[in-house]
Amino acid sequence: MTVGVLGGAFDPPHVGHVALARAGIGHFDLGRLLVRVIADPGHKEVETPAEVRLELARLAFTSVEPAEVSLDPFARTVDSLEALALDDPVFLVGADEFAAFLSWKEPERVLELSRLGVAARPGVDDVRLREVLSVLSRPERVTFFPLPSHPVSSTEVRRQVVARASLDGLVPPAVEAAIARLGLYESVALPKDRGTLRSESTERTTPT
């Protein structure tokens, strides 16, 4: 049985995260998908406590079989994979994360511990992806799979809440209801959107 891993801050989880999970499950015929909510994503600012983000993630992935949602105490992928000690899992990432893969902590070790399933989608520089692939010692451990474009980010969801705008189509309905019920993100200080490229030298996320 092939096990997949999907990690992120999920602040909050949105339809893009769910689509990535579903696409990865289908492409790799995953028997399990471990959705890991990073308790402390290093230097990445999070708006809500880990337990709240865990609740939101459970609501977001409740209909995704065979997803199992839990907290991840590690900020970096290599540490998490070493602790999980799985038998050749598939670690799911977006193409934008793979573009920054060389800046992760011990990227070659990550490829020893897992295969990478990279969700290819429009808007990511193919040249950069090929450059990263060309310098890896085990490029055969990287598999690209298609993912329809979902122009949504956690930052944009939080902006919509502040603006009292609808979240319809941005987050699963159960997540929207929980955000309203808990009064989340209503008066947060929103940073400027710095895009989707991130470095694991300071943090670890899946697509936000």
N, C-alpha and C positions, 0 to 999 in steps of 0.2 A: 504493500500500500504506500502510495506516494503522499507525503505530508508537505503542505505548503505553509509558509509563514508570511504574515503581513503585519508590519509594525508601523505605529504612528502616534502622534500626540492626540489626534482626533478631537480637536478643540474648535468646533464640533465635527463629528463625522458627517459626511455629505454623500450625495448620490454618486460622485466620482469614486469615492472609496468603495462603495458597494459594487459599482460596475467593474472596478479593477478586480475585486474579489471574485465576482461571478465569471469574468473572462478567464482569470487564472485557473479557477477550478475546472472550467470546461476544457481549456487548452491542454492542461497537464493531467487531466483526469484525477484530480486530487481526492484522496479518501478522507483527508482531514485538512482543515485550514485553521491554523492557530493565529487568531487576530490578537496582537499584543499591544496593549495601550501603555505607552511609555510613561512611567510615573514621573520621571524628572528628565525631560529632554535636553539636558545640558544647558547651554546658553540660550536656547529658544524660549521666548516668553510664552507662557500659557495663562489663559484667563481664568481657568476653573481648576479646582482640585482634582487629583487623580481619580478619586472614587466617583466623582460626578461624571468625568469623562468616560470612565468605565461603564457607568449606567447608560450613558448616551450611546456608546459603542454597542452594548448589548441590545439596545432597542434598534439600532441601525442594521445590525446583522442577524436579527432574530429569524428572518425568513431565508437566510442564506445557508443552505446545507452544503457542506458539513462544517460550518464555522464554529469555533470555540473561542470565546472572548475571555481574556484574562489580563491582569496587570503585568507589566514587564519592568523589573527594577533596574534594568541596565539602560544606559543612555546610548550605547553604541552597539551596532549590529554584531560585531565579532564577539563581544562579551556575552551577548544574549544567546547567540548560536552555540557557543562553547558550553554555556550552562544548560541549554536544552538537550544537547548531546543526541540529536536526531540522526537517523540513518539517511544521509544524502537528501535533505529536504530541498524544496524549491522556495527561494526567498523572492517574493514578489515586490517589484519596484516599478515606478514610473520611469519613462525614458529620461525625464529631466533629472531624476536622482542618479540614473546611470551615467549621465553626462558629467556628474561630479564624483563618480565612483573612485577615482584615483586619490581624492582628498579624504576619503574615509579612513578610519583607523584600520590598518592592516588589510587592505583590499584583497591581496593574494590569499591571505588566511581565510577571508570570507569565502573565497572560491574553493578552498579546500573543504570547508565545513558545509557548504551548500552550493547548489546550482543557482544561478540568477535567472528569474523569469522577468524579462523587461517588457513592459507594456508600451508598444509603439503607438504613437498617436500624432496627428498633425500638429505642427507648431514647434517641434523640437528639431534642432539642427542635426541632420543626418551626418554631416561631415564630422561634427564633434563626437558623435556616437562611434563612428568608424575609427576615429583617432584613439579613443579609449580602448576599444576592442583590440586594436593593433599592438598595444603595448602590454597587454595581459599575457602572462605565461600560459594560461589555460583558457583561451577564448572559446573553446568548445563547451565550456561550462556555462556559457551565456546563451540564452534562447530568447529571441524576440517574438512577441505574439501581439495580434491586433487588438486595439481598444478604441471604440468609438470616442470621439471628442466629447468631453463634458466640461464646458467652460464655467467651472465653479471652483472656488477655493474656500477654505475655512475663514480666511480673512474677509472675503466677500460676504459670507453668511453673517459674520458678526456685524459688518457694516449695514447689512439689510435690517438686522434687529435694531440697531441704534436708530436707523431711519424710520422705524416702525413700518417697514415694507414687508410684503408677503415673502415667505420662504418656500412657496409652492414650487416644486420642481428642483429645488436646491438641496433639500434634505429629506429623508424619509418622513412620512407623516408623524410617526411615533416620536421621532426626534424633535420635530417642530412643536409637538404638543408638550414635550418635556421641557424644552427651552422656555416656552411660555409659562408653564406651571412653576418652574423654578426661578423664573425671572432672570435668566442668564443673559449676559452680554448687553443689557439695556443701557448701561452707562459706562462702557469700557473705553479706555483711551486706545484708539486704533493707530497702529504704526502705519507708515507709508508701505504700500505693497512693493516689496523688493523682488518680486518675481518668484520663481519656483526652484531655482538652483540653490542647493544648500550644501554645506560642507560638514562632513562627520567629524572634522577636527573639533567642532564645537557642538554638534547636535546630530540627532538621527530622526528622520521622519519619513513617512510616505507622502504621497501627494497631498498638499494642503489646499 
